[in-house]
Amino acid sequence: MVQRKNKFKEPVTIIRKIKTWPASSYLQKQPKVVHLRDSQDIQDIIHPIVVTRMAKQVDKSELKNRLTPVQYHVTQEKGTERPFSGCYNKKYDAGTYVCVVCEEPLFSSDTKYDSGCGWPAFNDVLDQGKVKLSPDTSGVGANLLLLISQPGRIRTEVTCAQCGAHLGHVFGDGPPPTKKRFCINSASLNFIPKNEDQKDGDS
């Protein structure tokens, strides 16, 4: 597209047809560039990335009907139950703690201990791949000065790797050998006694 001026000094626009779009000719000259010809090409590249980074999608309406208000608030809205109010805070029976949303096994009673914090505490998870750890800056918000001056206020959030449910936080003040304290909301868990867990494995 070219602009010219006529004798009256008013701009005149001349529109010319472009035979080859510049981007197309560039790609044709670049054999190493990946050509995404259609949506399927894009899916072939994006799909494996999405699978590894995104948790399993859950039906929010179904969860609201299935979970209690506290369970929904904790797991879906990153809430926190009141300290010493959870049903598993003082429970030390042998068994496995699973995600209340997707029933993924997360913690064992073998690693549970009394931290005195008011929430169930574990010094390890059943498997590192079962949970996802992420920085939680909700304690400082958008206050960059506070973020720099008090980095200890940045917590590490723990979520279920299977469904993305919020579980709690992990701290570095736990007992040996891990020295970790997984501070987990009772509302995010279901407990399966050891005898029932063994029955499920035998079936």
N, C-alpha and C positions, 0 to 999 in steps of 0.2 A: 504494500500500500504506500503510495507516494503522494505527497501534497505539493501542489504548484500554485503559483499566484498568477491570475490573469491581469489584464490591463487595468481592471478596476481595483486591483490590490486586494481581492477577496480570495481566500483559500479555496482551491479546487482539489478534490480528492479523486485520484485515479485508482481504481481497484483492479488488480491483476490476479489471475488465477494461478495458484501455486501448484505445479505438477506433483511435487513430492514434498511431503511434510518434513521439515528439518529434523525432527526427532526420529522419524523413520529412517531417513538416510544415514543418520548418525549410528543408529543401531545396526544397520546393514554393514557398516564399515568397522564395527566392533565385534569380532567373533567371540570375545570372551565375556560379553555382556549377556546376562540371562534374559531371554525373551519370555515374557508372560503373555501368551497369546490369548488365553481365555481364563475364565474363573477357575477351571479345574487345575490349570498350571499354578495358580495362586494357592489353591487349597493344598496341593501336593507339597508346597514349601511351608505354608503356615501351619498346617494341621499338626505335625509332630511337635512344633513349638508350643502350640496352644495346649496340647495334651499334657505336656510336662509342666506347664506353668499355671494352668487353671485347674481349680478343684472341681469336683463333680457338682453339676448344677442340681439344686434342690428346689422343690416346689414350695414357695413361701406360704401359700394358702393352706397346703396340706400340713405344713409344720405348725401353723397356728392352731389347727384343729387337734393335732396329735400331742403337741408339747404344752406344758403349763406356761402361764405368762412369764414366770421367772426363767424357765428353761429357754423360752424363745428370746427373751430380752438378753440373756447372757450369750447364747450361741449365735444369734443373728444380728444383734445390735451392739455387740461388744460390751455388754453390761457386766456388773460385778455384784454378786450376792452379798448380803450383809455378813460380816465376819462372825463365825461361830454359829451361823444359822443353817449351814448345809448338813444334809443327812449323812454325809460320808466323812465329815471332819474328824470324828472320833471312832470311825469304824476301822477295825484291823483284822477282820476275818480274812481267811485265805481265799483268793480268787483273782479275777481279772476285771479291770475297769475299762469299759468300752464307751465310745462316743454315743451320746444320747440321740444324735441325729441319724447317723449311718451305721451304728453298731460296730465300727472298726475298733478292734482291740488296741488300747493305747498304753495302759499302765498295769503293772502287777502289784499285788499286795506285798510282795517280797521287797519292794523298793519304797514302800510307804512308811512314813515316820511322823512323829509328833513334833512339829516345828514351833507350835505355840502361836502361829500367825493367825489362826482362825479359819483357815481353809485347808483342804486336803493337800498334803505335801508329799512329793515323790523325789527321790534323788536320781531317777533315770526313767527313760521310756522303754517300752518293750522293744522298739526298733526305731532308729533315728529317722527312717523314711516314713514313719507313721505320723509325724508331726512336722509342721512348718514353723520356723522361727523368723520373726520380722521385727524391725525396730518400731517402737511405739513412742511417738513424740507427743501424745495427747496431754502429757503432764506439763508441757511447756508451750504447746500451741504454736503460734507463729512468732513467738518472742525469741528472735535470734540471739539477742544478748544473753538471755537466760539459758538458751541452748548451749552457748559457748562457755559461760561462766559456771554452769552446773550440769555438766554432761551426765552426771549420775542420775539425773531425773529422766533420762531416756531409758525406758524399760524395753524388754524383749518379749513381744507377744507370742503366745503359743496357740496355734490353730491346728485343727485336724487336717492332715494332708489329703484325706479322701474327700471330704465334703466342704472344707473351709470353715467349719464351725469354730467360733472363739472358745477357747478352753480356759485361758488364764495367762500367766506370765512365768518366766523362769529367771532365777537370780543366782548369783555366784556365791551364796553364803550357806550352801548345804553341807552335809557330812561327807567324809571320804567314802569311796574313792573318787567319786565324780565331783564333789564339792558343789553340786547343783541343787537348787530347790525349785522344783516345778510346783508352783503355787496354782492349783487348779480349782475352779468352781465345781462344787458338787452338782449343780444344776446342769453342767455340761456332760455328766457321766451317768452311766448305768453300771451297776455292779453285778457280776455273774459269779456266784460261789464256786469254789474249786470243784466240788462234786458235779455240779451242773455243767461246768466247762468241760470236764472229762467226758460226760455223757454226749455232749455235742460233738466231741472229737471222735467218739466211737461210732456214731451214727453215720 
